[in-house]
Amino acid sequence: MTPTLFIIGVLLCLSMVGYVPLFSSISQAGLEQITQFLSVFGSGSSVNGLLVIGLVCSLVGILFDTFTFYRHQNLRNN
């Protein structure tokens, strides 16, 4: 959830900055770069890219939790 919420937060902040006339071009460039980055992981779709990044990060978190539980069980028995 954290990477997904972080990317959504960055997109929202860039969108809000776009309402300031002086920073609208910076906001558009940033939004375009993030959208292109997400579309690389989503086979052309930025929404799919966001979902892929979120799912992969959650899978890595599950693997770390499993490893920690395994190590805790082995160290406690010794």
PyMOL Python script that loads the backbone (N, CA, C, O; Angstrom):
from pymol import cmd

cmd.read_pdbstr("""\
ATOM      1  N   MET A   1       0.813  -1.202   0.000  1.00  0.00           N
ATOM      2  CA  MET A   1       0.000   0.000   0.000  1.00  0.00           C
ATOM      3  C   MET A   1       0.854   1.264   0.000  1.00  0.00           C
ATOM      4  O   MET A   1       0.502   2.250  -0.648  1.00  0.00           O
ATOM      5  N   THR A   2       1.958   1.243   0.712  1.00  0.00           N
ATOM      6  CA  THR A   2       2.759   2.446   0.871  1.00  0.00           C
ATOM      7  C   THR A   2       3.289   2.994  -0.453  1.00  0.00           C
ATOM      8  O   THR A   2       3.162   4.195  -0.692  1.00  0.00           O
ATOM      9  N   PRO A   3       3.877   2.173  -1.324  1.00  0.00           N
ATOM     10  CA  PRO A   3       4.360   2.752  -2.584  1.00  0.00           C
ATOM     11  C   PRO A   3       3.228   3.294  -3.448  1.00  0.00           C
ATOM     12  O   PRO A   3       3.386   4.316  -4.115  1.00  0.00           O
ATOM     13  N   THR A   4       2.102   2.618  -3.436  1.00  0.00           N
ATOM     14  CA  THR A   4       0.954   3.073  -4.217  1.00  0.00           C
ATOM     15  C   THR A   4       0.452   4.411  -3.698  1.00  0.00           C
ATOM     16  O   THR A   4       0.196   5.328  -4.478  1.00  0.00           O
ATOM     17  N   LEU A   5       0.311   4.523  -2.391  1.00  0.00           N
ATOM     18  CA  LEU A   5      -0.148   5.782  -1.803  1.00  0.00           C
ATOM     19  C   LEU A   5       0.875   6.902  -2.014  1.00  0.00           C
ATOM     20  O   LEU A   5       0.502   8.058  -2.216  1.00  0.00           O
ATOM     21  N   PHE A   6       2.162   6.555  -1.965  1.00  0.00           N
ATOM     22  CA  PHE A   6       3.202   7.558  -2.200  1.00  0.00           C
ATOM     23  C   PHE A   6       3.126   8.106  -3.620  1.00  0.00           C
ATOM     24  O   PHE A   6       3.187   9.318  -3.829  1.00  0.00           O
ATOM     25  N   ILE A   7       2.992   7.209  -4.594  1.00  0.00           N
ATOM     26  CA  ILE A   7       2.929   7.652  -5.995  1.00  0.00           C
ATOM     27  C   ILE A   7       1.662   8.462  -6.243  1.00  0.00           C
ATOM     28  O   ILE A   7       1.699   9.471  -6.947  1.00  0.00           O
ATOM     29  N   ILE A   8       0.546   8.030  -5.671  1.00  0.00           N
ATOM     30  CA  ILE A   8      -0.699   8.799  -5.811  1.00  0.00           C
ATOM     31  C   ILE A   8      -0.543  10.168  -5.166  1.00  0.00           C
ATOM     32  O   ILE A   8      -1.027  11.163  -5.705  1.00  0.00           O
ATOM     33  N   GLY A   9       0.127  10.232  -4.014  1.00  0.00           N
ATOM     34  CA  GLY A   9       0.354  11.513  -3.349  1.00  0.00           C
ATOM     35  C   GLY A   9       1.212  12.454  -4.176  1.00  0.00           C
ATOM     36  O   GLY A   9       0.946  13.654  -4.243  1.00  0.00           O
ATOM     37  N   VAL A  10       2.245  11.902  -4.805  1.00  0.00           N
ATOM     38  CA  VAL A  10       3.101  12.724  -5.665  1.00  0.00           C
ATOM     39  C   VAL A  10       2.304  13.237  -6.857  1.00  0.00           C
ATOM     40  O   VAL A  10       2.426  14.402  -7.235  1.00  0.00           O
ATOM     41  N   LEU A  11       1.487  12.366  -7.448  1.00  0.00           N
ATOM     42  CA  LEU A  11       0.656  12.790  -8.580  1.00  0.00           C
ATOM     43  C   LEU A  11      -0.334  13.880  -8.174  1.00  0.00           C
ATOM     44  O   LEU A  11      -0.553  14.830  -8.926  1.00  0.00           O
ATOM     45  N   LEU A  12      -0.929  13.748  -6.997  1.00  0.00           N
ATOM     46  CA  LEU A  12      -1.861  14.777  -6.516  1.00  0.00           C
ATOM     47  C   LEU A  12      -1.142  16.100  -6.249  1.00  0.00           C
ATOM     48  O   LEU A  12      -1.653  17.167  -6.591  1.00  0.00           O
ATOM     49  N   CYS A  13       0.042  16.031  -5.638  1.00  0.00           N
ATOM     50  CA  CYS A  13       0.796  17.258  -5.366  1.00  0.00           C
ATOM     51  C   CYS A  13       1.191  17.962  -6.663  1.00  0.00           C
ATOM     52  O   CYS A  13       1.093  19.185  -6.770  1.00  0.00           O
ATOM     53  N   LEU A  14       1.637  17.182  -7.644  1.00  0.00           N
ATOM     54  CA  LEU A  14       1.990  17.787  -8.926  1.00  0.00           C
ATOM     55  C   LEU A  14       0.769  18.384  -9.617  1.00  0.00           C
ATOM     56  O   LEU A  14       0.865  19.412 -10.287  1.00  0.00           O
ATOM     57  N   SER A  15      -0.381  17.729  -9.448  1.00  0.00           N
ATOM     58  CA  SER A  15      -1.605  18.281 -10.034  1.00  0.00           C
ATOM     59  C   SER A  15      -1.997  19.598  -9.370  1.00  0.00           C
ATOM     60  O   SER A  15      -2.436  20.529 -10.045  1.00  0.00           O
ATOM     61  N   MET A  16      -1.838  19.675  -8.053  1.00  0.00           N
ATOM     62  CA  MET A  16      -2.182  20.899  -7.336  1.00  0.00           C
ATOM     63  C   MET A  16      -1.208  22.024  -7.676  1.00  0.00           C
ATOM     64  O   MET A  16      -1.610  23.183  -7.782  1.00  0.00           O
ATOM     65  N   VAL A  17       0.060  21.691  -7.845  1.00  0.00           N
ATOM     66  CA  VAL A  17       1.049  22.704  -8.216  1.00  0.00           C
ATOM     67  C   VAL A  17       0.743  23.242  -9.608  1.00  0.00           C
ATOM     68  O   VAL A  17       1.088  24.383  -9.920  1.00  0.00           O
ATOM     69  N   GLY A  18       0.106  22.442 -10.440  1.00  0.00           N
ATOM     70  CA  GLY A  18      -0.237  22.860 -11.796  1.00  0.00           C
ATOM     71  C   GLY A  18      -1.218  24.014 -11.842  1.00  0.00           C
ATOM     72  O   GLY A  18      -1.324  24.687 -12.867  1.00  0.00           O
ATOM     73  N   TYR A  19      -1.941  24.260 -10.751  1.00  0.00           N
ATOM     74  CA  TYR A  19      -2.875  25.384 -10.720  1.00  0.00           C
ATOM     75  C   TYR A  19      -2.183  26.728 -10.534  1.00  0.00           C
ATOM     76  O   TYR A  19      -2.772  27.776 -10.795  1.00  0.00           O
ATOM     77  N   VAL A  20      -0.927  26.696 -10.080  1.00  0.00           N
ATOM     78  CA  VAL A  20      -0.149  27.926  -9.957  1.00  0.00           C
ATOM     79  C   VAL A  20       0.416  28.238 -11.344  1.00  0.00           C
ATOM     80  O   VAL A  20       1.133  27.414 -11.910  1.00  0.00           O
ATOM     81  N   PRO A  21       0.110  29.400 -11.894  1.00  0.00           N
ATOM     82  CA  PRO A  21       0.493  29.685 -13.281  1.00  0.00           C
ATOM     83  C   PRO A  21       1.987  29.572 -13.561  1.00  0.00           C
ATOM     84  O   PRO A  21       2.373  29.150 -14.651  1.00  0.00           O
ATOM     85  N   LEU A  22       2.816  29.933 -12.626  1.00  0.00           N
ATOM     86  CA  LEU A  22       4.255  29.908 -12.847  1.00  0.00           C
ATOM     87  C   LEU A  22       4.801  28.473 -12.908  1.00  0.00           C
ATOM     88  O   LEU A  22       5.792  28.212 -13.591  1.00  0.00           O
ATOM     89  N   PHE A  23       4.158  27.559 -12.202  1.00  0.00           N
ATOM     90  CA  PHE A  23       4.663  26.192 -12.098  1.00  0.00           C
ATOM     91  C   PHE A  23       3.893  25.185 -12.945  1.00  0.00           C
ATOM     92  O   PHE A  23       4.096  23.981 -12.792  1.00  0.00           O
ATOM     93  N   SER A  24       3.027  25.639 -13.819  1.00  0.00           N
ATOM     94  CA  SER A  24       2.210  24.698 -14.585  1.00  0.00           C
ATOM     95  C   SER A  24       3.045  23.854 -15.550  1.00  0.00           C
ATOM     96  O   SER A  24       2.754  22.674 -15.743  1.00  0.00           O
ATOM     97  N   SER A  25       4.067  24.437 -16.151  1.00  0.00           N
ATOM     98  CA  SER A  25       4.897  23.648 -17.074  1.00  0.00           C
ATOM     99  C   SER A  25       5.728  22.610 -16.329  1.00  0.00           C
ATOM    100  O   SER A  25       5.936  21.507 -16.834  1.00  0.00           O
ATOM    101  N   ILE A  26       6.203  22.949 -15.136  1.00  0.00           N
ATOM    102  CA  ILE A  26       6.951  21.995 -14.314  1.00  0.00           C
ATOM    103  C   ILE A  26       6.036  20.854 -13.890  1.00  0.00           C
ATOM    104  O   ILE A  26       6.437  19.690 -13.890  1.00  0.00           O
ATOM    105  N   SER A  27       4.816  21.195 -13.532  1.00  0.00           N
ATOM    106  CA  SER A  27       3.852  20.183 -13.121  1.00  0.00           C
ATOM    107  C   SER A  27       3.524  19.232 -14.268  1.00  0.00           C
ATOM    108  O   SER A  27       3.478  18.018 -14.072  1.00  0.00           O
ATOM    109  N   GLN A  28       3.301  19.766 -15.446  1.00  0.00           N
ATOM    110  CA  GLN A  28       2.990  18.921 -16.597  1.00  0.00           C
ATOM    111  C   GLN A  28       4.151  18.005 -16.946  1.00  0.00           C
ATOM    112  O   GLN A  28       3.943  16.836 -17.274  1.00  0.00           O
ATOM    113  N   ALA A  29       5.367  18.521 -16.879  1.00  0.00           N
ATOM    114  CA  ALA A  29       6.540  17.697 -17.184  1.00  0.00           C
ATOM    115  C   ALA A  29       6.696  16.575 -16.154  1.00  0.00           C
ATOM    116  O   ALA A  29       7.003  15.437 -16.510  1.00  0.00           O
ATOM    117  N   GLY A  30       6.486  16.902 -14.890  1.00  0.00           N
ATOM    118  CA  GLY A  30       6.586  15.887 -13.836  1.00  0.00           C
ATOM    119  C   GLY A  30       5.525  14.814 -13.967  1.00  0.00           C
ATOM    120  O   GLY A  30       5.809  13.626 -13.812  1.00  0.00           O
ATOM    121  N   LEU A  31       4.295  15.234 -14.253  1.00  0.00           N
ATOM    122  CA  LEU A  31       3.223  14.266 -14.438  1.00  0.00           C
ATOM    123  C   LEU A  31       3.484  13.360 -15.636  1.00  0.00           C
ATOM    124  O   LEU A  31       3.206  12.161 -15.593  1.00  0.00           O
ATOM    125  N   GLU A  32       4.013  13.936 -16.689  1.00  0.00           N
ATOM    126  CA  GLU A  32       4.318  13.138 -17.878  1.00  0.00           C
ATOM    127  C   GLU A  32       5.421  12.122 -17.601  1.00  0.00           C
ATOM    128  O   GLU A  32       5.341  10.980 -18.052  1.00  0.00           O
ATOM    129  N   GLN A  33       6.444  12.530 -16.864  1.00  0.00           N
ATOM    130  CA  GLN A  33       7.536  11.620 -16.544  1.00  0.00           C
ATOM    131  C   GLN A  33       7.061  10.463 -15.666  1.00  0.00           C
ATOM    132  O   GLN A  33       7.427   9.312 -15.905  1.00  0.00           O
ATOM    133  N   ILE A  34       6.260  10.760 -14.667  1.00  0.00           N
ATOM    134  CA  ILE A  34       5.760   9.702 -13.781  1.00  0.00           C
ATOM    135  C   ILE A  34       4.828   8.772 -14.541  1.00  0.00           C
ATOM    136  O   ILE A  34       4.872   7.558 -14.340  1.00  0.00           O
ATOM    137  N   THR A  35       3.990   9.318 -15.406  1.00  0.00           N
ATOM    138  CA  THR A  35       3.087   8.489 -16.190  1.00  0.00           C
ATOM    139  C   THR A  35       3.864   7.572 -17.131  1.00  0.00           C
ATOM    140  O   THR A  35       3.505   6.406 -17.294  1.00  0.00           O
ATOM    141  N   GLN A  36       4.913   8.081 -17.744  1.00  0.00           N
ATOM    142  CA  GLN A  36       5.742   7.237 -18.603  1.00  0.00           C
ATOM    143  C   GLN A  36       6.456   6.156 -17.800  1.00  0.00           C
ATOM    144  O   GLN A  36       6.570   5.019 -18.259  1.00  0.00           O
ATOM    145  N   PHE A  37       6.933   6.494 -16.614  1.00  0.00           N
ATOM    146  CA  PHE A  37       7.582   5.516 -15.749  1.00  0.00           C
ATOM    147  C   PHE A  37       6.621   4.396 -15.370  1.00  0.00           C
ATOM    148  O   PHE A  37       6.987   3.221 -15.413  1.00  0.00           O
ATOM    149  N   LEU A  38       5.397   4.753 -15.001  1.00  0.00           N
ATOM    150  CA  LEU A  38       4.417   3.740 -14.626  1.00  0.00           C
ATOM    151  C   LEU A  38       3.990   2.895 -15.818  1.00  0.00           C
ATOM    152  O   LEU A  38       3.713   1.705 -15.667  1.00  0.00           O
ATOM    153  N   SER A  39       3.935   3.495 -16.992  1.00  0.00           N
ATOM    154  CA  SER A  39       3.509   2.734 -18.165  1.00  0.00           C
ATOM    155  C   SER A  39       4.560   1.704 -18.574  1.00  0.00           C
ATOM    156  O   SER A  39       4.225   0.726 -19.241  1.00  0.00           O
ATOM    157  N   VAL A  40       5.815   1.898 -18.192  1.00  0.00           N
ATOM    158  CA  VAL A  40       6.847   0.890 -18.471  1.00  0.00           C
ATOM    159  C   VAL A  40       6.534  -0.398 -17.723  1.00  0.00           C
ATOM    160  O   VAL A  40       6.669  -1.488 -18.278  1.00  0.00           O
ATOM    161  N   PHE A  41       6.117  -0.278 -16.469  1.00  0.00           N
ATOM    162  CA  PHE A  41       5.820  -1.459 -15.667  1.00  0.00           C
ATOM    163  C   PHE A  41       4.434  -2.020 -15.954  1.00  0.00           C
ATOM    164  O   PHE A  41       4.149  -3.165 -15.601  1.00  0.00           O
ATOM    165  N   GLY A  42       3.572  -1.238 -16.585  1.00  0.00           N
ATOM    166  CA  GLY A  42       2.220  -1.684 -16.839  1.00  0.00           C
ATOM    167  C   GLY A  42       1.936  -2.025 -18.276  1.00  0.00           C
ATOM    168  O   GLY A  42       0.771  -2.074 -18.670  1.00  0.00           O
ATOM    169  N   SER A  43       2.955  -2.264 -19.076  1.00  0.00           N
ATOM    170  CA  SER A  43       2.800  -2.618 -20.497  1.00  0.00           C
ATOM    171  C   SER A  43       1.971  -1.579 -21.244  1.00  0.00           C
ATOM    172  O   SER A  43       1.090  -1.924 -22.032  1.00  0.00           O
ATOM    173  N   GLY A  44       2.257  -0.324 -20.994  1.00  0.00           N
ATOM    174  CA  GLY A  44       1.588   0.757 -21.699  1.00  0.00           C
ATOM    175  C   GLY A  44       0.503   1.451 -20.907  1.00  0.00           C
ATOM    176  O   GLY A  44       0.037   2.513 -21.319  1.00  0.00           O
ATOM    177  N   SER A  45       0.088   0.897 -19.797  1.00  0.00           N
ATOM    178  CA  SER A  45      -0.962   1.499 -18.973  1.00  0.00           C
ATOM    179  C   SER A  45      -0.364   1.931 -17.637  1.00  0.00           C
ATOM    180  O   SER A  45       0.252   1.128 -16.937  1.00  0.00           O
ATOM    181  N   SER A  46      -0.548   3.193 -17.291  1.00  0.00           N
ATOM    182  CA  SER A  46       0.030   3.690 -16.038  1.00  0.00           C
ATOM    183  C   SER A  46      -0.705   3.133 -14.818  1.00  0.00           C
ATOM    184  O   SER A  46      -0.097   2.954 -13.763  1.00  0.00           O
ATOM    185  N   VAL A  47      -1.997   2.860 -14.947  1.00  0.00           N
ATOM    186  CA  VAL A  47      -2.750   2.280 -13.822  1.00  0.00           C
ATOM    187  C   VAL A  47      -2.249   0.864 -13.554  1.00  0.00           C
ATOM    188  O   VAL A  47      -2.064   0.481 -12.399  1.00  0.00           O
ATOM    189  N   ASN A  48      -2.030   0.090 -14.607  1.00  0.00           N
ATOM    190  CA  ASN A  48      -1.489  -1.256 -14.420  1.00  0.00           C
ATOM    191  C   ASN A  48      -0.086  -1.209 -13.834  1.00  0.00           C
ATOM    192  O   ASN A  48       0.269  -2.054 -13.012  1.00  0.00           O
ATOM    193  N   GLY A  49       0.711  -0.240 -14.242  1.00  0.00           N
ATOM    194  CA  GLY A  49       2.043  -0.075 -13.676  1.00  0.00           C
ATOM    195  C   GLY A  49       2.000   0.224 -12.192  1.00  0.00           C
ATOM    196  O   GLY A  49       2.809  -0.296 -11.423  1.00  0.00           O
ATOM    197  N   LEU A  50       1.062   1.056 -11.792  1.00  0.00           N
ATOM    198  CA  LEU A  50       0.904   1.370 -10.375  1.00  0.00           C
ATOM    199  C   LEU A  50       0.506   0.124  -9.590  1.00  0.00           C
ATOM    200  O   LEU A  50       0.999  -0.103  -8.485  1.00  0.00           O
ATOM    201  N   LEU A  51      -0.380  -0.674 -10.157  1.00  0.00           N
ATOM    202  CA  LEU A  51      -0.793  -1.914  -9.492  1.00  0.00           C
ATOM    203  C   LEU A  51       0.356  -2.922  -9.419  1.00  0.00           C
ATOM    204  O   LEU A  51       0.525  -3.600  -8.405  1.00  0.00           O
ATOM    205  N   VAL A  52       1.133  -3.020 -10.477  1.00  0.00           N
ATOM    206  CA  VAL A  52       2.266  -3.958 -10.478  1.00  0.00           C
ATOM    207  C   VAL A  52       3.280  -3.562  -9.417  1.00  0.00           C
ATOM    208  O   VAL A  52       3.768  -4.420  -8.680  1.00  0.00           O
ATOM    209  N   ILE A  53       3.604  -2.284  -9.327  1.00  0.00           N
ATOM    210  CA  ILE A  53       4.571  -1.832  -8.321  1.00  0.00           C
ATOM    211  C   ILE A  53       4.037  -2.100  -6.918  1.00  0.00           C
ATOM    212  O   ILE A  53       4.781  -2.554  -6.049  1.00  0.00           O
ATOM    213  N   GLY A  54       2.762  -1.824  -6.691  1.00  0.00           N
ATOM    214  CA  GLY A  54       2.169  -2.085  -5.380  1.00  0.00           C
ATOM    215  C   GLY A  54       2.170  -3.559  -5.020  1.00  0.00           C
ATOM    216  O   GLY A  54       2.484  -3.917  -3.885  1.00  0.00           O
ATOM    217  N   LEU A  55       1.822  -4.423  -5.976  1.00  0.00           N
ATOM    218  CA  LEU A  55       1.796  -5.859  -5.707  1.00  0.00           C
ATOM    219  C   LEU A  55       3.189  -6.426  -5.472  1.00  0.00           C
ATOM    220  O   LEU A  55       3.373  -7.269  -4.594  1.00  0.00           O
ATOM    221  N   VAL A  56       4.168  -5.974  -6.244  1.00  0.00           N
ATOM    222  CA  VAL A  56       5.536  -6.468  -6.061  1.00  0.00           C
ATOM    223  C   VAL A  56       6.080  -6.032  -4.707  1.00  0.00           C
ATOM    224  O   VAL A  56       6.735  -6.821  -4.025  1.00  0.00           O
ATOM    225  N   CYS A  57       5.824  -4.801  -4.311  1.00  0.00           N
ATOM    226  CA  CYS A  57       6.299  -4.342  -3.001  1.00  0.00           C
ATOM    227  C   CYS A  57       5.630  -5.102  -1.863  1.00  0.00           C
ATOM    228  O   CYS A  57       6.274  -5.392  -0.855  1.00  0.00           O
ATOM    229  N   SER A  58       4.349  -5.428  -2.009  1.00  0.00           N
ATOM    230  CA  SER A  58       3.682  -6.207  -0.963  1.00  0.00           C
ATOM    231  C   SER A  58       4.213  -7.634  -0.926  1.00  0.00           C
ATOM    232  O   SER A  58       4.327  -8.221   0.150  1.00  0.00           O
ATOM    233  N   LEU A  59       4.538  -8.198  -2.083  1.00  0.00           N
ATOM    234  CA  LEU A  59       5.129  -9.537  -2.109  1.00  0.00           C
ATOM    235  C   LEU A  59       6.490  -9.546  -1.419  1.00  0.00           C
ATOM    236  O   LEU A  59       6.799 -10.478  -0.677  1.00  0.00           O
ATOM    237  N   VAL A  60       7.295  -8.533  -1.652  1.00  0.00           N
ATOM    238  CA  VAL A  60       8.597  -8.432  -0.987  1.00  0.00           C
ATOM    239  C   VAL A  60       8.402  -8.285   0.517  1.00  0.00           C
ATOM    240  O   VAL A  60       9.155  -8.874   1.293  1.00  0.00           O
ATOM    241  N   GLY A  61       7.417  -7.521   0.937  1.00  0.00           N
ATOM    242  CA  GLY A  61       7.128  -7.383   2.370  1.00  0.00           C
ATOM    243  C   GLY A  61       6.724  -8.705   2.999  1.00  0.00           C
ATOM    244  O   GLY A  61       7.135  -9.018   4.116  1.00  0.00           O
ATOM    245  N   ILE A  62       5.917  -9.484   2.282  1.00  0.00           N
ATOM    246  CA  ILE A  62       5.513 -10.799   2.780  1.00  0.00           C
ATOM    247  C   ILE A  62       6.724 -11.720   2.909  1.00  0.00           C
ATOM    248  O   ILE A  62       6.848 -12.455   3.889  1.00  0.00           O
ATOM    249  N   LEU A  63       7.615 -11.679   1.919  1.00  0.00           N
ATOM    250  CA  LEU A  63       8.818 -12.506   1.987  1.00  0.00           C
ATOM    251  C   LEU A  63       9.710 -12.104   3.163  1.00  0.00           C
ATOM    252  O   LEU A  63      10.262 -12.972   3.840  1.00  0.00           O
ATOM    253  N   PHE A  64       9.854 -10.812   3.411  1.00  0.00           N
ATOM    254  CA  PHE A  64      10.653 -10.368   4.557  1.00  0.00           C
ATOM    255  C   PHE A  64      10.016 -10.808   5.869  1.00  0.00           C
ATOM    256  O   PHE A  64      10.721 -11.249   6.777  1.00  0.00           O
ATOM    257  N   ASP A  65       8.694 -10.697   5.984  1.00  0.00           N
ATOM    258  CA  ASP A  65       8.012 -11.148   7.203  1.00  0.00           C
ATOM    259  C   ASP A  65       8.185 -12.642   7.414  1.00  0.00           C
ATOM    260  O   ASP A  65       8.410 -13.087   8.540  1.00  0.00           O
ATOM    261  N   THR A  66       8.084 -13.418   6.348  1.00  0.00           N
ATOM    262  CA  THR A  66       8.269 -14.868   6.450  1.00  0.00           C
ATOM    263  C   THR A  66       9.686 -15.204   6.879  1.00  0.00           C
ATOM    264  O   THR A  66       9.891 -16.078   7.721  1.00  0.00           O
ATOM    265  N   PHE A  67      10.658 -14.521   6.308  1.00  0.00           N
ATOM    266  CA  PHE A  67      12.054 -14.751   6.685  1.00  0.00           C
ATOM    267  C   PHE A  67      12.296 -14.393   8.141  1.00  0.00           C
ATOM    268  O   PHE A  67      12.987 -15.121   8.853  1.00  0.00           O
ATOM    269  N   THR A  68      11.731 -13.274   8.589  1.00  0.00           N
ATOM    270  CA  THR A  68      11.907 -12.856   9.976  1.00  0.00           C
ATOM    271  C   THR A  68      11.268 -13.862  10.931  1.00  0.00           C
ATOM    272  O   THR A  68      11.851 -14.192  11.964  1.00  0.00           O
ATOM    273  N   PHE A  69      10.091 -14.343  10.598  1.00  0.00           N
ATOM    274  CA  PHE A  69       9.424 -15.348  11.427  1.00  0.00           C
ATOM    275  C   PHE A  69      10.247 -16.629  11.492  1.00  0.00           C
ATOM    276  O   PHE A  69      10.397 -17.225  12.559  1.00  0.00           O
ATOM    277  N   TYR A  70      10.783 -17.050  10.338  1.00  0.00           N
ATOM    278  CA  TYR A  70      11.614 -18.251  10.278  1.00  0.00           C
ATOM    279  C   TYR A  70      12.860 -18.086  11.136  1.00  0.00           C
ATOM    280  O   TYR A  70      13.213 -18.994  11.889  1.00  0.00           O
ATOM    281  N   ARG A  71      13.534 -16.943  11.036  1.00  0.00           N
ATOM    282  CA  ARG A  71      14.743 -16.696  11.822  1.00  0.00           C
ATOM    283  C   ARG A  71      14.426 -16.629  13.310  1.00  0.00           C
ATOM    284  O   ARG A  71      15.202 -17.111  14.135  1.00  0.00           O
ATOM    285  N   HIS A  72      13.294 -16.035  13.654  1.00  0.00           N
ATOM    286  CA  HIS A  72      12.902 -15.938  15.061  1.00  0.00           C
ATOM    287  C   HIS A  72      12.656 -17.332  15.632  1.00  0.00           C
ATOM    288  O   HIS A  72      13.056 -17.608  16.763  1.00  0.00           O
ATOM    289  N   GLN A  73      12.012 -18.206  14.878  1.00  0.00           N
ATOM    290  CA  GLN A  73      11.743 -19.562  15.345  1.00  0.00           C
ATOM    291  C   GLN A  73      13.036 -20.355  15.540  1.00  0.00           C
ATOM    292  O   GLN A  73      13.178 -21.100  16.510  1.00  0.00           O
ATOM    293  N   ASN A  74      13.974 -20.184  14.609  1.00  0.00           N
ATOM    294  CA  ASN A  74      15.235 -20.922  14.713  1.00  0.00           C
ATOM    295  C   ASN A  74      16.110 -20.398  15.836  1.00  0.00           C
ATOM    296  O   ASN A  74      16.757 -21.191  16.520  1.00  0.00           O
ATOM    297  N   LEU A  75      16.152 -19.102  16.048  1.00  0.00           N
ATOM    298  CA  LEU A  75      16.980 -18.540  17.111  1.00  0.00           C
ATOM    299  C   LEU A  75      16.393 -18.805  18.488  1.00  0.00           C
ATOM    300  O   LEU A  75      17.136 -18.924  19.462  1.00  0.00           O
ATOM    301  N   ARG A  76      15.085 -18.899  18.582  1.00  0.00           N
ATOM    302  CA  ARG A  76      14.439 -19.143  19.872  1.00  0.00           C
ATOM    303  C   ARG A  76      14.674 -20.574  20.335  1.00  0.00           C
ATOM    304  O   ARG A  76      14.789 -20.821  21.535  1.00  0.00           O
ATOM    305  N   ASN A  77      14.747 -21.520  19.404  1.00  0.00           N
ATOM    306  CA  ASN A  77      14.939 -22.934  19.761  1.00  0.00           C
ATOM    307  C   ASN A  77      16.380 -23.245  20.131  1.00  0.00           C
ATOM    308  O   ASN A  77      16.632 -24.263  20.777  1.00  0.00           O
ATOM    309  N   ASN A  78      17.329 -22.413  19.748  1.00  0.00           N
ATOM    310  CA  ASN A  78      18.738 -22.681  20.063  1.00  0.00           C
ATOM    311  C   ASN A  78      19.130 -22.188  21.389  1.00  0.00           C
ATOM    312  O   ASN A  78      20.284 -22.342  21.789  1.00  0.00           O
TER     313      ASN A  78
END
""", "prot")
cmd.dss("prot")
cmd.show_as("cartoon", "prot")
cmd.util.cbc("prot")
cmd.orient("prot")
